[in-house]
C-alpha cells in the first residue's frame, strides 16, 4: 500500500450530482453516462477545493475533460490544488489531481488529528439533492483512498454506498465552514476559485456549522479503488503539462459499481442491448422474427441475383454492334442511317448501368408492396436493339439490290454468282435476326418489379 501511494499525490473529494431526475436515471441511454456530473475534491482541512461539471462536448481527442483551479486560493503553500482531470471509459472512471501536497506524507502538524493533515474522500451524488441533503439521507456514494486520513474507515480502501459525510477541518488546523475558508483567502489578498463553479454556488453548504465535508463517516463497502501509474496515464493520452503541480494523483474505479454502460444506476448492463447482444447496437427483430433481418425471409420473399443476366446481355449487345459495323465496313451505308445505329448502341450501354443486380420480390408478405422498376430501361434496350437490327437489314438489302441489279444474266457463270449472292443475303439476314432475338430474350429477363417492405 505504501509503495503504491508513493507514486500518487493530492487528495480528492469528488461529488457527482445528477443533472437528471431519479425517474430519468432508470431509463437506458447510449454513449457517455457521466455528462453533467459534478466533481469536487478538497483536503480534509478544507484549505483548498475545486469543482468540475463534466461536459462531454468538451472532451479532448483522448476523452479527457480538464478543470483548472486558481493558484492563489489556498491557505498554506502545500495545500494548493492546480486542477483536476476526468475520463470515462466503457468500464471505468479515471480521476487525476495535480497538487503540491504529497499523498504519502501529508502535512505534519502536531496540533492536527493524528499529527498529520491528509486528504478527503471522494463523494458521488446521484440523488438529485444538494450535497447536504444527499448526505443526510444516506444517498451518497464515496471513494476512500487515503488510509491515513481521519475517516473511521481506516485502511479499508474502496467505493462505498449509503454514505454519511463528516467535516473535520477545524480539528486539522483548517476550516469547518466554507465561509471561513473564503474569508481567510480574502484576508490574505487571494481570490476564491472553485474551478467550474462560481464562489456564489449553492450546491455545497456555505455557513452551516461543521459543513466543510471532506470525509466518510459511515457507509457500505461496494468494491475497490485502484491507483493509475504514470505509464498508464501517458498511454491514455493524459496531458502531463496541463497543470504543473508538484505531485499527480491518479485514481480509477469500476463504473458498473454505480452505473452500468446503459446509464442505469444499479443496472446490469442489459437494458440497452440490441437483439444481437451489442450494447447500444441498432439491430432489431424484423417482422419475420429475424434479428437484423430485412423482413424478406418470410411471406414468400425471394432475392434474385441478376448479375449473370446483365453480363450476358452486355456481351450480346456488343456482338450485335460488331455485326452491324462489319456490314457497314464491307457493304457501305447506302441510304441507311449509321448515326442512328450508333446512338442506339450508346443508349443501350447507359441503360445497362441502371439495372440492379440484386432484386427482392415478396409474393405473400403483407408488409411488402411491389414497385415498378426498369420499365424505361427495358423500353430503351428493346427499341435500340430493334434499331440496330433494322439498320443491319437495311445495309444487307441495299447491297443485295446493287449486287443483283444487272439486267438479264446469261451464261452459267453469271447465274452461279447470282445464286451465291442470294444465299449470302439470306445467311446475313438470318444471322442479324438471331442476334436480335438473343438480345430480346435477355432483355425480357430484366426484372420489372421489386418488393419494398416496411421496416
HELIX and SHEET records of a PDB file:
HELIX    1   1 UNK A    2  UNK A    6  1                                   5    
HELIX    2   2 UNK A   22  UNK A   25  1                                   4    
HELIX    3   3 UNK A   56  UNK A   58  5                                   3    
HELIX    4   4 UNK A  113  UNK A  115  5                                   3    
HELIX    5   5 UNK A  131  UNK A  136  1                                   6    
HELIX    6   6 UNK A  170  UNK A  172  5                                   3    
HELIX    7   7 UNK A  178  UNK A  187  1                                  10    
HELIX    8   8 UNK A  230  UNK A  235  1                                   6    
HELIX    9   9 UNK A  255  UNK A  257  5                                   3    
HELIX   10  10 UNK A  307  UNK A  331  1                                  25    
HELIX   11  11 UNK A  338  UNK A  352  1                                  15    
HELIX   12  12 UNK A  375  UNK A  404  1                                  30    
HELIX   13  13 UNK A  412  UNK A  443  1                                  32    
SHEET    1   A 2 UNK A  38  UNK A  42  0                                        
SHEET    2   A 2 UNK A  49  UNK A  53 -1                                        
SHEET    1   B 5 UNK A  64  UNK A  68  0                                        
SHEET    2   B 5 UNK A  81  UNK A  88 -1                                        
SHEET    3   B 5 UNK A  92  UNK A  99 -1                                        
SHEET    4   B 5 UNK A 247  UNK A 254 -1                                        
SHEET    5   B 5 UNK A 225  UNK A 227 -1                                        
SHEET    1   C 2 UNK A 107  UNK A 108  0                                        
SHEET    2   C 2 UNK A 116  UNK A 117 -1                                        
SHEET    1   D 4 UNK A 122  UNK A 125  0                                        
SHEET    2   D 4 UNK A 140  UNK A 144 -1                                        
SHEET    3   D 4 UNK A 158  UNK A 166 -1                                        
SHEET    4   D 4 UNK A 215  UNK A 223 -1                                        
SHEET    1   E 2 UNK A 301  UNK A 305  0                                        
SHEET    2   E 2 UNK A 358  UNK A 362 -1                                        
SHEET    1   F 2 UNK A 368  UNK A 372  0                                        
SHEET    2   F 2 UNK A 449  UNK A 453 -1                                        
END                                                                             
